[in-house]
Amino acid sequence: MSPTLTADSVSVSFEGLRALSKVNLDVPRSRITGLIGPNGAGKTTLVNVLTGFQVPSEGHVILDGERLGCLPPHKIRRRGVARTFQSGRLFSDLSVLDNLEVTGIGLGLQRKEAASRAAEMLEWVGIAHLAERTAGGLPYTDERRVAIGRALMMEPHYLLLDEPAAGMSAEEAAQLASLIKRIIAEKKCGVLLIEHNIGLVLNICDDIHVLDSGEIIDCGSPAAIKASEKVRHAYMGTQADAVGEIL
């Protein structure tokens, strides 16, 4: 069985309201898996379940063949599942380098080794020039790149990116796409890309899952998703015009 991060029949309910319903999703290593859907579809809730921030009401998260149970986020991170957040969540008073160094220490490194690896990761991501900048003063798009660099500390097996292209220009989104492709090629981890930029998802993902009202309504290759009437219907009244142009 190939290494995979799996949501197995995952359901989540909040005070009787079902946010996710029997969701199945696989994130294999060395591939980019896309997750799209209208606002409120349940995408971030699913990411929260996969990373331990939300306990499922039903179903299981399976990491490389082993059920994770109710492990807290920091233990799931130590097992090789990393993520970014829509809001960035950097330590705003610390420098960019210190943000990555703190992560390394939290994952078990001594301070000197953590600082060295943090500097190497900033260089790898292409943002070494930001090392001494205070994280709280960064432009939004630089904050996103720092968050990705921090998530990559200690070479995770799976990386979940929650709307990393939000607020980016077309040129910046293209640079992000190149970075994600490098992560797959050189780090060999599996990437789950959650995005409203459908063009980005269609361009770089190997497989795409479409979530609507808490349910996976379609999945397949970018070509199959482009041809899907279910996907067009899901976006009616939200991004219908934009989706129609792309699909």
KOLTOR-270470 format. One line per field, with one value per residue: residue number from 0; x, y, z of N, C-alpha, C in turn; residue in three letters. Coordinates in steps of 0.2 Angstrom, whole numbers, padded with zeros to 4 digits. Layout:
nr = [NUM / ...]
n_c1 = [X / ...]
n_c2 = [Y / ...]
n_c3 = [Z / ...]
ca_c1 = [X / ...]
ca_c2 = [Y / ...]
ca_c3 = [Z / ...]
c_c1 = [X / ...]
c_c2 = [Y / ...]
c_c3 = [Z / ...]
rest = [ala / ...]
! end
This chain:
nr = [0 / 1 / 2 / 3 / 4 / 5 / 6 / 7 / 8 / 9 / 10 / 11 / 12 / 13 / 14 / 15 / 16 / 17 / 18 / 19 / 20 / 21 / 22 / 23 / 24 / 25 / 26 / 27 / 28 / 29 / 30 / 31 / 32 / 33 / 34 / 35 / 36 / 37 / 38 / 39 / 40 / 41 / 42 / 43 / 44 / 45 / 46 / 47 / 48 / 49 / 50 / 51 / 52 / 53 / 54 / 55 / 56 / 57 / 58 / 59 / 60 / 61 / 62 / 63 / 64 / 65 / 66 / 67 / 68 / 69 / 70 / 71 / 72 / 73 / 74 / 75 / 76 / 77 / 78 / 79 / 80 / 81 / 82 / 83 / 84 / 85 / 86 / 87 / 88 / 89 / 90 / 91 / 92 / 93 / 94 / 95 / 96 / 97 / 98 / 99 / 100 / 101 / 102 / 103 / 104 / 105 / 106 / 107 / 108 / 109 / 110 / 111 / 112 / 113 / 114 / 115 / 116 / 117 / 118 / 119 / 120 / 121 / 122 / 123 / 124 / 125 / 126 / 127 / 128 / 129 / 130 / 131 / 132 / 133 / 134 / 135 / 136 / 137 / 138 / 139 / 140 / 141 / 142 / 143 / 144 / 145 / 146 / 147 / 148 / 149 / 150 / 151 / 152 / 153 / 154 / 155 / 156 / 157 / 158 / 159 / 160 / 161 / 162 / 163 / 164 / 165 / 166 / 167 / 168 / 169 / 170 / 171 / 172 / 173 / 174 / 175 / 176 / 177 / 178 / 179 / 180 / 181 / 182 / 183 / 184 / 185 / 186 / 187 / 188 / 189 / 190 / 191 / 192 / 193 / 194 / 195 / 196 / 197 / 198 / 199 / 200 / 201 / 202 / 203 / 204 / 205 / 206 / 207 / 208 / 209 / 210 / 211 / 212 / 213 / 214 / 215 / 216 / 217 / 218 / 219 / 220 / 221 / 222 / 223 / 224 / 225 / 226 / 227 / 228 / 229 / 230 / 231 / 232 / 233 / 234 / 235 / 236 / 237 / 238 / 239 / 240 / 241 / 242 / 243 / 244 / 245 / 246]
n_c1 = [0004 / 0003 / 0011 / 0000 / -0010 / -0026 / -0043 / -0056 / -0072 / -0076 / -0086 / -0092 / -0100 / -0108 / -0117 / -0128 / -0128 / -0122 / -0106 / -0097 / -0099 / -0098 / -0085 / -0072 / -0055 / -0040 / -0023 / -0009 / 0009 / 0021 / 0013 / 0001 / -0013 / -0029 / -0041 / -0056 / -0070 / -0086 / -0088 / -0089 / -0091 / -0084 / -0071 / -0060 / -0063 / -0061 / -0047 / -0044 / -0048 / -0039 / -0027 / -0028 / -0034 / -0048 / -0059 / -0066 / -0084 / -0088 / -0080 / -0063 / -0045 / -0032 / -0015 / -0003 / -0007 / -0011 / -0023 / -0026 / -0033 / -0037 / -0026 / -0017 / -0014 / 0000 / 0006 / 0003 / 0009 / 0022 / 0023 / 0024 / 0014 / 0011 / 0005 / -0002 / -0011 / -0025 / -0025 / -0011 / -0004 / 0009 / 0022 / 0021 / 0029 / 0042 / 0057 / 0058 / 0067 / 0067 / 0054 / 0054 / 0065 / 0060 / 0050 / 0057 / 0064 / 0052 / 0050 / 0059 / 0073 / 0089 / 0094 / 0104 / 0105 / 0092 / 0092 / 0101 / 0095 / 0084 / 0089 / 0093 / 0081 / 0075 / 0083 / 0081 / 0067 / 0068 / 0068 / 0077 / 0082 / 0073 / 0075 / 0079 / 0068 / 0054 / 0041 / 0028 / 0027 / 0027 / 0023 / 0007 / 0008 / 0022 / 0021 / 0014 / 0023 / 0033 / 0026 / 0024 / 0038 / 0040 / 0031 / 0038 / 0048 / 0059 / 0056 / 0042 / 0030 / 0018 / 0010 / -0001 / -0010 / -0018 / -0027 / -0016 / -0013 / -0021 / -0025 / -0014 / -0006 / -0007 / 0006 / 0013 / 0005 / 0009 / 0023 / 0021 / 0015 / 0026 / 0035 / 0027 / 0028 / 0041 / 0042 / 0036 / 0044 / 0057 / 0056 / 0047 / 0036 / 0018 / 0006 / -0008 / -0019 / -0028 / -0039 / -0046 / -0042 / -0045 / -0040 / -0026 / -0026 / -0031 / -0020 / -0009 / -0012 / -0013 / -0024 / -0041 / -0052 / -0069 / -0078 / -0094 / -0106 / -0102 / -0100 / -0091 / -0093 / -0088 / -0073 / -0057 / -0046 / -0038 / -0044 / -0056 / -0063 / -0064 / -0073 / -0085 / -0102 / -0107 / -0098 / -0099 / -0112 / -0111 / -0105 / -0114 / -0121 / -0111 / -0096 / -0099 / -0098 / -0084 / -0079 / -0085 / -0078 / -0065 / -0067]
n_c2 = [-0006 / 0011 / 0025 / 0036 / 0050 / 0050 / 0054 / 0045 / 0042 / 0053 / 0063 / 0079 / 0087 / 0102 / 0107 / 0100 / 0104 / 0098 / 0099 / 0092 / 0077 / 0061 / 0061 / 0056 / 0056 / 0055 / 0059 / 0057 / 0053 / 0063 / 0069 / 0081 / 0086 / 0093 / 0103 / 0110 / 0121 / 0130 / 0145 / 0141 / 0127 / 0118 / 0115 / 0120 / 0115 / 0101 / 0101 / 0105 / 0093 / 0084 / 0088 / 0087 / 0098 / 0098 / 0086 / 0072 / 0069 / 0057 / 0043 / 0042 / 0048 / 0042 / 0039 / 0034 / 0021 / 0019 / 0022 / 0038 / 0042 / 0052 / 0061 / 0076 / 0091 / 0095 / 0083 / 0076 / 0084 / 0081 / 0068 / 0071 / 0078 / 0093 / 0110 / 0125 / 0141 / 0150 / 0163 / 0165 / 0166 / 0168 / 0172 / 0187 / 0196 / 0191 / 0189 / 0184 / 0173 / 0168 / 0164 / 0152 / 0145 / 0143 / 0134 / 0123 / 0120 / 0117 / 0105 / 0097 / 0100 / 0105 / 0122 / 0128 / 0120 / 0121 / 0134 / 0134 / 0125 / 0133 / 0144 / 0138 / 0133 / 0145 / 0150 / 0140 / 0141 / 0153 / 0166 / 0171 / 0184 / 0190 / 0186 / 0194 / 0202 / 0208 / 0198 / 0202 / 0214 / 0211 / 0211 / 0204 / 0194 / 0190 / 0185 / 0173 / 0165 / 0164 / 0157 / 0145 / 0141 / 0139 / 0128 / 0118 / 0115 / 0102 / 0093 / 0088 / 0074 / 0076 / 0090 / 0103 / 0115 / 0129 / 0139 / 0147 / 0156 / 0167 / 0184 / 0186 / 0192 / 0188 / 0185 / 0183 / 0171 / 0162 / 0161 / 0155 / 0143 / 0137 / 0135 / 0126 / 0115 / 0112 / 0108 / 0096 / 0089 / 0089 / 0088 / 0078 / 0076 / 0074 / 0085 / 0094 / 0105 / 0118 / 0129 / 0144 / 0150 / 0144 / 0142 / 0140 / 0128 / 0119 / 0120 / 0114 / 0103 / 0085 / 0077 / 0081 / 0086 / 0090 / 0099 / 0102 / 0109 / 0101 / 0088 / 0077 / 0080 / 0077 / 0070 / 0069 / 0069 / 0085 / 0088 / 0080 / 0087 / 0099 / 0096 / 0093 / 0094 / 0094 / 0101 / 0114 / 0117 / 0117 / 0129 / 0139 / 0154 / 0159 / 0159 / 0158 / 0164 / 0167 / 0154 / 0147 / 0153 / 0147 / 0134]
n_c3 = [0000 / -0005 / 0003 / 0011 / 0016 / 0023 / 0023 / 0029 / 0027 / 0034 / 0044 / 0051 / 0063 / 0069 / 0083 / 0078 / 0065 / 0050 / 0044 / 0037 / 0027 / 0027 / 0020 / 0009 / 0005 / -0002 / 0000 / -0008 / -0008 / -0016 / -0025 / -0031 / -0024 / -0027 / -0019 / -0020 / -0020 / -0017 / -0006 / 0011 / 0009 / 0017 / 0016 / 0024 / 0036 / 0034 / 0032 / 0045 / 0052 / 0046 / 0051 / 0065 / 0072 / 0073 / 0079 / 0071 / 0070 / 0065 / 0057 / 0051 / 0052 / 0042 / 0043 / 0032 / 0033 / 0046 / 0059 / 0066 / 0077 / 0091 / 0091 / 0096 / 0087 / 0088 / 0089 / 0078 / 0068 / 0072 / 0067 / 0053 / 0046 / 0040 / 0039 / 0032 / 0036 / 0033 / 0038 / 0040 / 0053 / 0059 / 0070 / 0075 / 0082 / 0081 / 0071 / 0054 / 0052 / 0065 / 0067 / 0059 / 0066 / 0079 / 0076 / 0072 / 0084 / 0092 / 0086 / 0090 / 0088 / 0093 / 0098 / 0090 / 0079 / 0074 / 0070 / 0060 / 0051 / 0048 / 0042 / 0030 / 0025 / 0022 / 0012 / 0002 / -0001 / -0007 / 0000 / 0008 / 0009 / 0018 / 0030 / 0042 / 0044 / 0053 / 0056 / 0058 / 0050 / 0037 / 0019 / 0013 / 0004 / 0005 / 0018 / 0016 / 0009 / 0019 / 0028 / 0021 / 0021 / 0034 / 0037 / 0030 / 0038 / 0044 / 0035 / 0031 / 0027 / 0022 / 0016 / 0019 / 0011 / 0014 / 0005 / -0001 / -0011 / -0010 / -0012 / -0020 / -0035 / -0053 / -0057 / -0045 / -0041 / -0051 / -0047 / -0035 / -0039 / -0046 / -0035 / -0027 / -0036 / -0036 / -0022 / -0023 / -0032 / -0026 / -0012 / -0011 / -0004 / -0001 / -0007 / -0002 / -0010 / -0006 / -0013 / -0020 / -0031 / -0046 / -0058 / -0055 / -0048 / -0057 / -0066 / -0060 / -0052 / -0049 / -0046 / -0042 / -0030 / -0027 / -0016 / -0009 / 0001 / 0011 / 0006 / -0005 / -0021 / -0034 / -0042 / -0049 / -0063 / -0069 / -0082 / -0082 / -0071 / -0077 / -0087 / -0080 / -0076 / -0063 / -0056 / -0062 / -0059 / -0045 / -0042 / -0047 / -0045 / -0036 / -0041 / -0054 / -0067 / -0068 / -0066 / -0077 / -0087 / -0085 / -0084]
ca_c1 = [0000 / 0007 / 0010 / -0006 / -0014 / -0033 / -0049 / -0060 / -0079 / -0076 / -0091 / -0091 / -0107 / -0108 / -0123 / -0133 / -0127 / -0117 / -0101 / -0094 / -0104 / -0095 / -0080 / -0067 / -0050 / -0033 / -0017 / -0003 / 0015 / 0024 / 0008 / -0002 / -0020 / -0032 / -0048 / -0060 / -0077 / -0088 / -0087 / -0094 / -0091 / -0081 / -0064 / -0055 / -0065 / -0058 / -0040 / -0043 / -0048 / -0033 / -0021 / -0030 / -0038 / -0055 / -0060 / -0072 / -0090 / -0088 / -0075 / -0056 / -0040 / -0027 / -0009 / 0002 / -0010 / -0012 / -0027 / -0023 / -0037 / -0038 / -0020 / -0017 / -0010 / 0007 / 0009 / 0002 / 0014 / 0028 / 0022 / 0025 / 0009 / 0011 / -0001 / -0002 / -0017 / -0028 / -0023 / -0004 / -0002 / 0016 / 0023 / 0022 / 0034 / 0048 / 0059 / 0056 / 0071 / 0065 / 0048 / 0056 / 0069 / 0055 / 0046 / 0062 / 0064 / 0046 / 0050 / 0064 / 0080 / 0093 / 0093 / 0109 / 0103 / 0086 / 0094 / 0105 / 0090 / 0079 / 0092 / 0094 / 0075 / 0073 / 0086 / 0078 / 0061 / 0069 / 0066 / 0083 / 0083 / 0068 / 0077 / 0079 / 0062 / 0049 / 0036 / 0022 / 0027 / 0028 / 0017 / 0003 / 0011 / 0028 / 0019 / 0012 / 0029 / 0036 / 0022 / 0026 / 0044 / 0039 / 0028 / 0042 / 0054 / 0060 / 0054 / 0036 / 0028 / 0012 / 0009 / -0008 / -0009 / -0025 / -0028 / -0010 / -0013 / -0026 / -0022 / -0009 / -0007 / -0006 / 0013 / 0014 / 0002 / 0013 / 0029 / 0019 / 0014 / 0033 / 0037 / 0024 / 0030 / 0048 / 0041 / 0035 / 0050 / 0063 / 0055 / 0044 / 0030 / 0011 / 0003 / -0016 / -0019 / -0035 / -0038 / -0051 / -0039 / -0047 / -0035 / -0020 / -0028 / -0032 / -0014 / -0004 / -0014 / -0013 / -0031 / -0045 / -0059 / -0074 / -0082 / -0100 / -0111 / -0100 / -0100 / -0087 / -0098 / -0084 / -0066 / -0054 / -0041 / -0041 / -0048 / -0062 / -0066 / -0066 / -0079 / -0090 / -0108 / -0108 / -0094 / -0102 / -0118 / -0110 / -0103 / -0119 / -0123 / -0105 / -0091 / -0102 / -0095 / -0077 / -0078 / -0087 / -0072 / -0060 / -0069]
ca_c2 = [0000 / 0017 / 0030 / 0041 / 0053 / 0048 / 0055 / 0039 / 0043 / 0058 / 0068 / 0083 / 0091 / 0107 / 0108 / 0098 / 0106 / 0094 / 0103 / 0087 / 0071 / 0055 / 0063 / 0052 / 0059 / 0053 / 0063 / 0052 / 0056 / 0065 / 0071 / 0087 / 0084 / 0099 / 0103 / 0116 / 0121 / 0136 / 0147 / 0137 / 0120 / 0113 / 0114 / 0121 / 0110 / 0095 / 0102 / 0104 / 0086 / 0080 / 0090 / 0087 / 0104 / 0096 / 0079 / 0071 / 0066 / 0050 / 0042 / 0042 / 0050 / 0037 / 0041 / 0029 / 0014 / 0019 / 0027 / 0043 / 0043 / 0059 / 0064 / 0083 / 0094 / 0095 / 0076 / 0074 / 0088 / 0077 / 0063 / 0072 / 0081 / 0100 / 0114 / 0133 / 0143 / 0156 / 0169 / 0165 / 0164 / 0169 / 0175 / 0193 / 0200 / 0188 / 0189 / 0178 / 0167 / 0166 / 0160 / 0145 / 0142 / 0141 / 0128 / 0118 / 0119 / 0113 / 0098 / 0093 / 0102 / 0110 / 0129 / 0129 / 0116 / 0124 / 0141 / 0132 / 0123 / 0138 / 0148 / 0134 / 0133 / 0152 / 0150 / 0135 / 0144 / 0159 / 0172 / 0172 / 0191 / 0192 / 0183 / 0198 / 0206 / 0207 / 0195 / 0206 / 0219 / 0208 / 0211 / 0198 / 0188 / 0187 / 0181 / 0167 / 0162 / 0162 / 0151 / 0138 / 0139 / 0136 / 0122 / 0113 / 0113 / 0095 / 0089 / 0084 / 0069 / 0079 / 0098 / 0105 / 0123 / 0132 / 0146 / 0150 / 0161 / 0172 / 0190 / 0186 / 0194 / 0182 / 0184 / 0179 / 0165 / 0158 / 0159 / 0150 / 0136 / 0134 / 0133 / 0119 / 0110 / 0111 / 0104 / 0089 / 0086 / 0089 / 0086 / 0071 / 0075 / 0075 / 0092 / 0095 / 0112 / 0121 / 0135 / 0148 / 0151 / 0137 / 0141 / 0137 / 0121 / 0115 / 0120 / 0110 / 0097 / 0079 / 0075 / 0087 / 0084 / 0096 / 0099 / 0106 / 0108 / 0096 / 0082 / 0077 / 0079 / 0075 / 0070 / 0066 / 0073 / 0092 / 0087 / 0078 / 0092 / 0104 / 0094 / 0091 / 0098 / 0094 / 0107 / 0120 / 0118 / 0119 / 0136 / 0143 / 0159 / 0161 / 0161 / 0155 / 0167 / 0165 / 0146 / 0146 / 0155 / 0143 / 0127]
ca_c3 = [0000 / -0005 / 0009 / 0010 / 0021 / 0021 / 0026 / 0028 / 0029 / 0039 / 0045 / 0056 / 0065 / 0074 / 0086 / 0074 / 0058 / 0047 / 0040 / 0032 / 0027 / 0024 / 0015 / 0008 / 0001 / -0002 / -0002 / -0009 / -0008 / -0022 / -0030 / -0029 / -0024 / -0026 / -0015 / -0022 / -0018 / -0015 / 0001 / 0016 / 0007 / 0022 / 0015 / 0030 / 0041 / 0032 / 0033 / 0052 / 0054 / 0044 / 0055 / 0072 / 0075 / 0073 / 0080 / 0067 / 0073 / 0062 / 0052 / 0054 / 0048 / 0042 / 0040 / 0030 / 0035 / 0054 / 0061 / 0070 / 0083 / 0093 / 0092 / 0095 / 0081 / 0088 / 0088 / 0071 / 0065 / 0073 / 0062 / 0047 / 0043 / 0041 / 0036 / 0033 / 0038 / 0029 / 0041 / 0041 / 0060 / 0060 / 0077 / 0072 / 0085 / 0079 / 0064 / 0049 / 0054 / 0072 / 0066 / 0057 / 0071 / 0084 / 0073 / 0073 / 0091 / 0094 / 0083 / 0093 / 0087 / 0097 / 0095 / 0085 / 0073 / 0072 / 0067 / 0054 / 0046 / 0046 / 0036 / 0024 / 0022 / 0019 / 0005 / -0002 / -0003 / -0010 / 0004 / 0013 / 0010 / 0023 / 0037 / 0048 / 0044 / 0058 / 0053 / 0058 / 0045 / 0030 / 0015 / 0014 / 0000 / 0008 / 0024 / 0014 / 0008 / 0025 / 0031 / 0018 / 0023 / 0041 / 0037 / 0027 / 0042 / 0046 / 0029 / 0032 / 0022 / 0019 / 0017 / 0017 / 0010 / 0014 / 0001 / -0001 / -0017 / -0008 / -0013 / -0025 / -0042 / -0057 / -0057 / -0039 / -0041 / -0055 / -0043 / -0030 / -0043 / -0047 / -0028 / -0026 / -0040 / -0033 / -0016 / -0025 / -0036 / -0022 / -0005 / -0012 / 0000 / -0004 / -0006 / -0003 / -0011 / -0005 / -0017 / -0024 / -0038 / -0049 / -0063 / -0052 / -0046 / -0064 / -0069 / -0056 / -0048 / -0052 / -0045 / -0039 / -0027 / -0027 / -0010 / -0009 / 0006 / 0015 / 0002 / -0011 / -0027 / -0040 / -0041 / -0055 / -0066 / -0071 / -0088 / -0080 / -0067 / -0082 / -0090 / -0075 / -0075 / -0056 / -0053 / -0064 / -0055 / -0038 / -0042 / -0049 / -0040 / -0033 / -0045 / -0060 / -0073 / -0068 / -0067 / -0084 / -0092 / -0084 / -0086]
c_c1 = [0004 / 0006 / 0005 / -0008 / -0022 / -0038 / -0054 / -0067 / -0080 / -0082 / -0090 / -0098 / -0105 / -0115 / -0129 / -0133 / -0121 / -0113 / -0098 / -0098 / -0100 / -0089 / -0074 / -0062 / -0044 / -0028 / -0011 / 0003 / 0017 / 0019 / 0004 / -0010 / -0024 / -0039 / -0051 / -0067 / -0080 / -0087 / -0092 / -0095 / -0089 / -0074 / -0059 / -0057 / -0062 / -0051 / -0039 / -0044 / -0042 / -0027 / -0023 / -0033 / -0045 / -0056 / -0067 / -0078 / -0090 / -0082 / -0068 / -0051 / -0034 / -0021 / -0004 / -0001 / -0012 / -0017 / -0024 / -0027 / -0038 / -0032 / -0021 / -0013 / -0003 / 0010 / 0008 / 0007 / 0021 / 0029 / 0023 / 0019 / 0009 / 0006 / 0001 / -0010 / -0019 / -0025 / -0015 / -0002 / 0005 / 0016 / 0025 / 0027 / 0041 / 0050 / 0057 / 0060 / 0069 / 0059 / 0050 / 0060 / 0065 / 0052 / 0051 / 0063 / 0058 / 0046 / 0056 / 0072 / 0083 / 0093 / 0098 / 0107 / 0097 / 0087 / 0097 / 0099 / 0085 / 0082 / 0092 / 0087 / 0073 / 0077 / 0083 / 0071 / 0062 / 0068 / 0071 / 0084 / 0078 / 0070 / 0076 / 0073 / 0058 / 0043 / 0029 / 0021 / 0028 / 0022 / 0013 / 0006 / 0017 / 0026 / 0017 / 0018 / 0033 / 0032 / 0023 / 0033 / 0044 / 0036 / 0033 / 0048 / 0053 / 0057 / 0048 / 0034 / 0022 / 0012 / 0002 / -0008 / -0016 / -0025 / -0021 / -0009 / -0018 / -0023 / -0017 / -0011 / -0006 / 0001 / 0015 / 0011 / 0006 / 0020 / 0027 / 0018 / 0021 / 0036 / 0034 / 0026 / 0037 / 0047 / 0040 / 0041 / 0056 / 0062 / 0051 / 0038 / 0023 / 0009 / -0005 / -0016 / -0027 / -0035 / -0045 / -0049 / -0040 / -0042 / -0028 / -0021 / -0028 / -0025 / -0009 / -0006 / -0014 / -0021 / -0034 / -0051 / -0063 / -0078 / -0088 / -0105 / -0109 / -0099 / -0095 / -0092 / -0094 / -0077 / -0063 / -0048 / -0043 / -0045 / -0055 / -0066 / -0068 / -0072 / -0085 / -0096 / -0109 / -0104 / -0097 / -0108 / -0117 / -0108 / -0108 / -0121 / -0117 / -0100 / -0093 / -0098 / -0087 / -0075 / -0080 / -0081 / -0066 / -0061 / -0072]
c_c2 = [0006 / 0022 / 0035 / 0044 / 0053 / 0051 / 0049 / 0040 / 0048 / 0063 / 0072 / 0087 / 0096 / 0109 / 0106 / 0099 / 0102 / 0098 / 0098 / 0081 / 0066 / 0056 / 0058 / 0055 / 0056 / 0058 / 0059 / 0056 / 0058 / 0067 / 0077 / 0086 / 0091 / 0098 / 0110 / 0115 / 0128 / 0138 / 0143 / 0130 / 0115 / 0112 / 0115 / 0117 / 0103 / 0096 / 0102 / 0097 / 0083 / 0082 / 0090 / 0093 / 0103 / 0089 / 0077 / 0068 / 0059 / 0050 / 0043 / 0045 / 0044 / 0040 / 0035 / 0022 / 0014 / 0024 / 0032 / 0044 / 0050 / 0062 / 0072 / 0085 / 0093 / 0088 / 0074 / 0078 / 0084 / 0071 / 0064 / 0075 / 0089 / 0104 / 0122 / 0134 / 0149 / 0162 / 0170 / 0162 / 0164 / 0172 / 0182 / 0197 / 0197 / 0189 / 0183 / 0172 / 0164 / 0162 / 0153 / 0141 / 0140 / 0135 / 0122 / 0116 / 0115 / 0106 / 0094 / 0094 / 0106 / 0117 / 0130 / 0126 / 0119 / 0130 / 0139 / 0130 / 0128 / 0142 / 0144 / 0134 / 0140 / 0152 / 0146 / 0138 / 0150 / 0166 / 0173 / 0180 / 0194 / 0190 / 0187 / 0203 / 0204 / 0204 / 0199 / 0212 / 0217 / 0210 / 0204 / 0192 / 0185 / 0183 / 0174 / 0162 / 0159 / 0156 / 0145 / 0136 / 0136 / 0129 / 0116 / 0111 / 0106 / 0091 / 0084 / 0079 / 0072 / 0086 / 0100 / 0113 / 0125 / 0139 / 0150 / 0156 / 0167 / 0179 / 0191 / 0188 / 0187 / 0180 / 0180 / 0172 / 0160 / 0156 / 0154 / 0143 / 0133 / 0132 / 0126 / 0114 / 0107 / 0107 / 0097 / 0086 / 0085 / 0086 / 0079 / 0070 / 0076 / 0082 / 0091 / 0103 / 0114 / 0128 / 0138 / 0149 / 0145 / 0136 / 0138 / 0130 / 0117 / 0115 / 0115 / 0104 / 0091 / 0076 / 0081 / 0084 / 0090 / 0094 / 0104 / 0104 / 0102 / 0089 / 0083 / 0075 / 0077 / 0075 / 0067 / 0070 / 0080 / 0092 / 0085 / 0083 / 0098 / 0103 / 0092 / 0096 / 0099 / 0100 / 0113 / 0122 / 0120 / 0126 / 0141 / 0148 / 0162 / 0164 / 0159 / 0158 / 0166 / 0158 / 0144 / 0148 / 0150 / 0136 / 0126]
c_c3 = [0000 / 0001 / 0007 / 0016 / 0019 / 0025 / 0024 / 0031 / 0034 / 0039 / 0051 / 0057 / 0070 / 0077 / 0081 / 0066 / 0055 / 0042 / 0035 / 0033 / 0023 / 0018 / 0015 / 0003 / 0003 / -0004 / -0002 / -0009 / -0015 / -0028 / -0027 / -0030 / -0023 / -0022 / -0017 / -0020 / -0017 / -0008 / 0005 / 0014 / 0012 / 0021 / 0021 / 0036 / 0040 / 0033 / 0041 / 0055 / 0052 / 0048 / 0063 / 0076 / 0076 / 0074 / 0076 / 0071 / 0071 / 0058 / 0055 / 0049 / 0048 / 0039 / 0039 / 0033 / 0042 / 0055 / 0066 / 0077 / 0084 / 0095 / 0091 / 0090 / 0082 / 0087 / 0081 / 0067 / 0066 / 0069 / 0055 / 0043 / 0044 / 0037 / 0036 / 0034 / 0034 / 0031 / 0043 / 0048 / 0061 / 0067 / 0075 / 0075 / 0084 / 0072 / 0060 / 0051 / 0060 / 0071 / 0064 / 0062 / 0077 / 0082 / 0074 / 0080 / 0094 / 0091 / 0085 / 0092 / 0092 / 0094 / 0089 / 0078 / 0070 / 0068 / 0060 / 0048 / 0044 / 0041 / 0030 / 0021 / 0019 / 0012 / 0000 / -0005 / -0007 / -0007 / 0009 / 0014 / 0016 / 0030 / 0043 / 0049 / 0050 / 0054 / 0052 / 0053 / 0038 / 0026 / 0015 / 0010 / 0002 / 0014 / 0022 / 0012 / 0014 / 0029 / 0028 / 0020 / 0030 / 0041 / 0034 / 0032 / 0044 / 0041 / 0030 / 0026 / 0018 / 0021 / 0014 / 0017 / 0009 / 0011 / 0001 / -0006 / -0015 / -0008 / -0017 / -0032 / -0046 / -0057 / -0051 / -0038 / -0045 / -0051 / -0038 / -0033 / -0044 / -0040 / -0026 / -0030 / -0038 / -0027 / -0018 / -0028 / -0031 / -0015 / -0005 / -0007 / -0004 / -0002 / -0007 / -0004 / -0011 / -0008 / -0020 / -0031 / -0042 / -0055 / -0061 / -0050 / -0052 / -0067 / -0066 / -0053 / -0052 / -0052 / -0041 / -0036 / -0026 / -0021 / -0011 / -0004 / 0010 / 0012 / -0004 / -0017 / -0033 / -0038 / -0047 / -0057 / -0068 / -0077 / -0086 / -0076 / -0072 / -0085 / -0086 / -0074 / -0068 / -0053 / -0056 / -0060 / -0048 / -0037 / -0045 / -0043 / -0036 / -0037 / -0052 / -0066 / -0073 / -0069 / -0074 / -0088 / -0091 / -0086 / -0093]
rest = [met / ser / pro / thr / leu / thr / ala / asp / ser / val / ser / val / ser / phe / glu / gly / leu / arg / ala / leu / ser / lys / val / asn / leu / asp / val / pro / arg / ser / arg / ile / thr / gly / leu / ile / gly / pro / asn / gly / ala / gly / lys / thr / thr / leu / val / asn / val / leu / thr / gly / phe / gln / val / pro / ser / glu / gly / his / val / ile / leu / asp / gly / glu / arg / leu / gly / cys / leu / pro / pro / his / lys / ile / arg / arg / arg / gly / val / ala / arg / thr / phe / gln / ser / gly / arg / leu / phe / ser / asp / leu / ser / val / leu / asp / asn / leu / glu / val / thr / gly / ile / gly / leu / gly / leu / gln / arg / lys / glu / ala / ala / ser / arg / ala / ala / glu / met / leu / glu / trp / val / gly / ile / ala / his / leu / ala / glu / arg / thr / ala / gly / gly / leu / pro / tyr / thr / asp / glu / arg / arg / val / ala / ile / gly / arg / ala / leu / met / met / glu / pro / his / tyr / leu / leu / leu / asp / glu / pro / ala / ala / gly / met / ser / ala / glu / glu / ala / ala / gln / leu / ala / ser / leu / ile / lys / arg / ile / ile / ala / glu / lys / lys / cys / gly / val / leu / leu / ile / glu / his / asn / ile / gly / leu / val / leu / asn / ile / cys / asp / asp / ile / his / val / leu / asp / ser / gly / glu / ile / ile / asp / cys / gly / ser / pro / ala / ala / ile / lys / ala / ser / glu / lys / val / arg / his / ala / tyr / met / gly / thr / gln / ala / asp / ala / val / gly / glu / ile / leu]
! end
